[in-house]
Amino acid sequence: MHIIFDTRSTNDDYYGDCDCAVVELTLRLAEQIHSRVTVAQQAHQQDNDLYELYFWDSTAEFYDYELLEACQEAVASRSSDEAGQDWAKSLDEIGYAVVPEEVDLTRHTPQRTECDQMIIRCSPRPSWCQPEFEVCWTASPKHSDIYVTTLELPVTEMDKLLTDNNPPILENQRHEG
């Protein structure tokens, strides 16, 4: 399953044509994220001031606005124009959505980026609560001095997306493990 993310730039007026990013959410990637969250949890136990950890990682591919339009059109053609607006509203409100199956990612060219990284972020919570961890990705569009970062995906939501879209795979894996 592919997840599309809204992005934010260090320069509000320039995104380097990295208006969104796509990550292929697989069980292997989820395992890697959970492994990195474990490292972050251990570090957080030693120092409560931990906010985020960066890992060199090119999992996310950044795209221009045309991919967002293709996703909106695909959702709208499935049912109604209102469905496309709901999909876009959902992306705006939570920062990520599932890429519609009708969208052929091979028809869109990812932007060239450098310094690609995965960020495991500890979301701010009261001191008496267990920290909640989120994942996001960042990169610098080629030949620019800005960074573009995806919105955060809570790890618990990542697990829910995987479970909702792959129940037999996850169930089989639990029995094998």
C-alpha positions, 0 to 999 in steps of 0.5 A, a space after each residue: 500500500 502506498 501512503 501519500 503525505 502532505 509536505 511542509 517546506 523550510 521556505 513557505 514560498 518554495 517547495 522545489 516541486 516537492 508538494 507531496 511524498 509517497 511511501 510504500 508502507 510494507 511489513 518490512 518498513 513497519 518492522 524497521 520503523 518499530 526497531 527505530 522507535 525502540 531505539 528512540 524509547 531507550 534514548 528517551 528513558 535516559 533523557 526526557 528531552 529527546 524530541 527526534 532521531 534522524 536516520 539516513 533513509 530514502 524510503 519517501 519519494 517526493 512529487 509535484 502537485 500533479 500527483 495530488 491532482 491525479 489522486 483527487 481525480 481518481 477518488 472523484 471518478 470512483 463515486 462523486 466529486 464530493 468523494 474527491 473533496 473528502 479525500 483532499 480534506 482528509 489529506 489536509 486535516 491529518 496530513 496523509 492518505 492512502 493513494 487510490 488504487 487507480 493512480 499509476 505512480 509510474 506515470 509520475 516522476 519523483 523529484 530529485 532530492 538529497 539528504 533524504 532522512 526518516 525522522 522518528 519523533 517523540 510527540 509532546 505529552 505530559 510527563 506522566 504519560 508514555 511518549 507517543 512516537 511518530 514517523 516522517 520523512 525529510 529531504 532537500 530538493 536537488 540544487 536548493 537550500 531548503 528542506 521539505 518534510 512530510 507531516 507525521 504519521 503516528 506509529 499506532 496509525 501506521 499499524 492500524 493502516 497495515 492491519 486494516 489493509 492486510 489482515 491475512 498477512 499480519 495474522 499469518 505472520 503472528 502465527 509464524 513468529 
